Amino acid sequence: MLGCLPGGLRRTMESDLRLSDATLAALNEVLAGLNKEKNSEAEDWSLNQFWYTEETTEALLTEAIRASNGGRIAFLSAPSLYFLAQKRLVPNTVHLFEFDDRFACYGDDFTHWDCNNPLNIPESLHHTFDFVFGDPPHLNTETAGSFLQACELLARTPETPIAMITSTTLSDFVCRTMGGRPSIFPVKHKQLANPMTLYLSYESPAMPFDPFYPDYPLRHERCNRRQTDFLDALFLHLSQTSVLHREYLVEMP
């Protein structure tokens, strides 16, 4: 359009369209920040990072928010879920535990975490989350077990819901170790074709259990059973000693 104008007017308008050095520097800084954020959210296949489809991400985050009952949510090696969560939830309600330090740009909501040393987590974060979600990068029992150790350390109580996505072939190990069952929810990735399963330590109306899988005790049921077994054993021990009698134990408040 400028080429159709007289030369003097064209030069005047061209000079008017030039940005000042300060404005240009500020614009470049903004663009650099946007590019950095975009690049930081890209998959790194060398770290076995495979993002979920948008539909799966939306469903998993909705479930996490519901199951946490408005509390804090921990994501272990699940950056794509964290990306969406930190855009929708208030600060300090979601936390990403991840080996990839690109995501340190998220500040206090990021903790560098290595599944080879799963319990190396700041003590200030122990038992402070109301929902814990893990997505192990390696599909084997060792990695799944490490994740479940960290989940137990982060969960606020024995009733805190825990969810994990890993290989369908690990169902028996994960369910027995977690105290959970596989869900029929279809897990879909953008670039990964391996059969994956969502495992839950609690019952979810939105993501029901596989009805054909054995009813292993859930996490909170197992904790309650261990407490009952302990109290029964303690009662039996005390009843067999001369220190206390069964009648006295029954009358204790």
C-alpha positions as CSV (number, residue, x, y, z in Angstrom):
1,M,0.0,0.0,0.0
2,L,2.8,2.4,0.8
3,G,4.3,1.9,-2.7
4,C,1.2,3.7,-4.2
5,L,2.0,6.9,-2.2
6,P,4.2,9.8,-3.2
7,G,7.9,9.4,-2.2
8,G,7.9,12.1,0.5
9,L,4.7,10.9,2.1
10,R,5.8,7.3,1.9
11,R,9.1,8.1,3.7
12,T,7.2,10.0,6.4
13,M,4.8,7.1,7.1
14,E,7.6,4.6,7.1
15,S,9.4,6.6,9.7
16,D,6.2,6.8,11.7
17,L,5.9,3.0,11.6
18,R,9.3,2.4,13.1
19,L,9.4,1.4,16.8
20,S,11.6,3.1,19.3
21,D,14.6,1.1,20.5
22,A,13.0,0.7,24.0
23,T,9.7,-0.5,22.6
24,L,11.5,-2.9,20.2
25,A,13.5,-4.3,23.1
26,A,10.4,-4.8,25.2
27,L,8.6,-6.5,22.3
28,N,11.5,-8.9,21.7
29,E,11.6,-9.7,25.4
30,V,7.9,-10.6,25.4
31,L,8.3,-12.7,22.2
32,A,11.3,-14.5,23.7
33,G,9.3,-15.3,26.8
34,L,6.4,-16.7,24.8
35,N,8.8,-18.8,22.7
36,K,10.5,-20.1,25.9
37,E,7.2,-21.1,27.4
38,K,6.1,-22.8,24.2
39,N,9.3,-24.7,23.9
40,S,9.3,-25.7,27.6
41,E,5.9,-27.4,27.1
42,A,7.1,-29.5,24.2
43,E,7.5,-33.3,24.6
44,D,11.1,-34.6,25.1
45,W,11.0,-38.1,23.8
46,S,14.5,-38.8,25.1
47,L,12.9,-38.5,28.6
48,N,9.9,-40.7,27.5
49,Q,7.6,-37.7,27.6
50,F,4.4,-38.4,25.8
51,W,1.5,-36.0,26.2
52,Y,-2.1,-37.1,26.5
53,T,-4.7,-36.0,24.0
54,E,-6.7,-32.9,24.8
55,E,-9.8,-35.1,25.6
56,T,-7.8,-37.3,28.0
57,T,-6.1,-34.3,29.7
58,E,-9.4,-32.6,30.3
59,A,-11.0,-35.7,31.8
60,L,-8.1,-36.4,34.1
61,L,-7.8,-32.9,35.4
62,T,-11.6,-32.8,36.0
63,E,-11.3,-36.0,38.0
64,A,-8.3,-34.7,39.9
65,I,-10.2,-31.5,40.9
66,R,-13.2,-33.5,41.9
67,A,-11.3,-36.1,43.9
68,S,-9.2,-33.5,45.7
69,N,-12.3,-31.8,47.0
70,G,-10.7,-28.4,46.4
71,G,-7.4,-29.4,48.1
72,R,-3.9,-29.5,46.8
73,I,-2.9,-31.7,43.9
74,A,0.5,-33.3,43.2
75,F,1.6,-34.4,39.7
76,L,4.5,-36.8,39.4
77,S,6.1,-36.8,35.9
78,A,2.8,-35.5,34.4
79,P,3.7,-32.1,33.0
80,S,0.9,-32.0,30.4
81,L,-1.6,-32.3,33.2
82,Y,0.2,-29.7,35.2
83,F,0.2,-27.2,32.3
84,L,-3.5,-27.2,32.1
85,A,-4.0,-27.2,35.9
86,Q,-1.8,-24.2,36.6
87,K,-3.8,-22.2,34.0
88,R,-7.2,-23.1,35.6
89,L,-6.5,-23.3,39.3
90,V,-5.3,-20.8,41.9
91,P,-1.6,-20.7,42.6
92,N,-0.1,-23.1,45.2
93,T,-2.9,-25.6,44.7
94,V,-1.0,-27.7,42.2
95,H,2.6,-28.9,42.3
96,L,4.8,-30.7,39.7
97,F,7.4,-33.2,40.7
98,E,9.6,-33.8,37.6
99,F,13.1,-34.7,36.5
100,D,13.1,-32.3,33.5
101,D,14.4,-29.0,34.8
102,R,12.9,-27.0,31.9
103,F,9.8,-26.8,34.1
104,A,11.7,-25.0,36.9
105,C,10.4,-21.8,35.2
106,Y,7.1,-22.5,37.1
107,G,8.9,-21.5,40.3
108,D,7.7,-22.7,43.7
109,D,5.2,-25.1,42.1
110,F,8.1,-27.2,40.7
111,T,10.3,-29.6,42.5
112,H,13.1,-31.5,40.8
113,W,12.4,-35.2,41.4
114,D,14.2,-38.3,40.4
115,C,12.2,-41.6,40.5
116,N,15.5,-43.4,41.2
117,N,15.5,-41.7,44.5
118,P,11.8,-41.4,45.2
119,L,11.8,-40.4,48.8
120,N,14.2,-37.4,48.2
121,I,11.4,-34.9,48.6
122,P,11.5,-31.8,50.8
123,E,10.0,-32.6,54.2
124,S,7.8,-29.5,54.0
125,L,5.9,-31.3,51.2
126,H,5.4,-34.6,53.0
127,H,1.7,-35.5,53.5
128,T,0.4,-32.2,52.3
129,F,-1.6,-33.2,49.2
130,D,-5.2,-34.2,48.8
131,F,-4.8,-35.9,45.4
132,V,-1.7,-37.5,44.0
133,F,-1.2,-38.5,40.3
134,G,1.7,-40.3,38.8
135,D,2.8,-41.2,35.3
136,P,6.0,-43.3,35.4
137,P,8.3,-42.8,32.3
138,H,9.4,-46.4,32.3
139,L,7.0,-49.3,32.1
140,N,8.4,-51.7,34.7
141,T,7.7,-52.7,38.3
142,E,10.8,-51.0,39.7
143,T,9.7,-47.6,38.4
144,A,6.0,-48.1,39.3
145,G,7.1,-49.1,42.8
146,S,9.2,-46.0,43.2
147,F,6.3,-43.8,42.1
148,L,4.0,-45.4,44.6
149,Q,6.5,-44.9,47.4
150,A,6.5,-41.1,46.6
151,C,2.7,-41.1,46.3
152,E,2.4,-42.5,49.8
153,L,4.9,-39.9,51.1
154,L,2.9,-37.0,49.5
155,A,-0.6,-38.2,50.3
156,R,-2.1,-36.4,53.3
157,T,-3.9,-39.4,54.9
158,P,-4.6,-43.1,54.2
159,E,-7.9,-41.9,52.6
160,T,-6.2,-39.5,50.2
161,P,-7.0,-40.7,46.6
162,I,-4.0,-41.8,44.4
163,A,-4.1,-42.3,40.6
164,M,-1.5,-43.7,38.3
165,I,-1.2,-44.3,34.6
166,T,1.2,-47.0,33.4
167,S,1.3,-50.2,31.3
168,T,-1.7,-52.5,31.3
169,T,0.7,-55.4,31.7
170,L,1.6,-54.1,35.2
171,S,-2.0,-54.4,36.5
172,D,-1.4,-57.1,39.2
173,F,1.7,-55.4,40.6
174,V,0.2,-51.9,40.7
175,C,-3.1,-53.0,42.2
176,R,-1.5,-55.1,44.9
177,T,1.1,-52.4,45.8
178,M,-1.1,-49.4,45.5
179,G,-4.2,-50.9,47.0
180,G,-6.2,-50.1,43.9
181,R,-7.9,-51.4,40.8
182,P,-7.8,-50.6,37.1
183,S,-10.4,-48.2,35.6
184,I,-12.2,-48.7,32.3
185,F,-11.4,-45.0,31.4
186,P,-9.7,-45.1,27.9
187,V,-6.2,-43.5,28.2
188,K,-5.1,-41.9,25.0
189,H,-1.8,-40.2,24.0
190,K,-0.9,-38.1,21.0
191,Q,2.2,-40.1,20.0
192,L,2.1,-43.3,22.1
193,A,0.4,-46.5,21.1
194,N,1.2,-48.8,24.1
195,P,-1.8,-50.1,25.9
196,M,-2.0,-48.0,29.1
197,T,-4.4,-48.2,32.1
198,L,-5.5,-45.7,34.7
199,Y,-5.3,-47.2,38.2
200,L,-7.2,-45.7,41.1
201,S,-6.9,-46.3,44.9
202,Y,-10.5,-45.1,45.3
203,E,-13.9,-45.4,43.6
204,S,-14.7,-42.8,41.0
205,P,-18.2,-42.3,39.6
206,A,-16.7,-40.8,36.4
207,M,-14.0,-43.4,35.9
208,P,-15.4,-46.7,37.2
209,F,-13.4,-49.8,37.9
210,D,-13.0,-52.7,35.5
211,P,-15.8,-55.1,36.6
212,F,-13.9,-58.1,35.5
213,Y,-10.8,-57.4,37.6
214,P,-10.4,-59.0,41.1
215,D,-11.6,-56.8,44.0
216,Y,-8.3,-56.2,45.7
217,P,-8.7,-54.2,48.9
218,L,-8.4,-50.5,48.2
219,R,-5.8,-48.3,49.9
220,H,-8.0,-47.0,52.7
221,E,-9.6,-50.4,53.3
222,R,-6.1,-52.0,53.6
223,C,-5.0,-49.3,56.0
224,N,-8.1,-49.9,58.1
225,R,-7.5,-53.6,58.0
226,R,-3.9,-53.2,59.1
227,Q,-5.1,-51.1,62.1
228,T,-7.7,-53.7,63.0
229,D,-5.2,-56.5,62.8
230,F,-2.8,-54.5,64.9
231,L,-5.4,-53.8,67.6
232,D,-6.5,-57.5,67.6
233,A,-2.9,-58.6,68.0
234,L,-2.4,-56.1,70.8
235,F,-5.5,-57.1,72.6
236,L,-4.6,-60.8,72.3
237,H,-1.1,-60.1,73.7
238,L,-2.4,-58.1,76.6
239,S,-5.1,-60.6,77.4
240,Q,-2.5,-63.3,77.7
241,T,-0.4,-61.4,80.2
242,S,-1.0,-60.8,83.9
243,V,-0.7,-57.0,83.4
244,L,-4.2,-56.4,82.1
245,H,-7.3,-58.5,81.9
246,R,-9.8,-58.5,79.0
247,E,-12.6,-57.0,81.2
248,Y,-10.4,-54.0,82.0
249,L,-9.6,-53.4,78.3
250,V,-13.3,-53.4,77.4
251,E,-14.1,-50.9,80.1
252,M,-11.3,-48.5,78.9
253,P,-12.7,-45.2,77.3
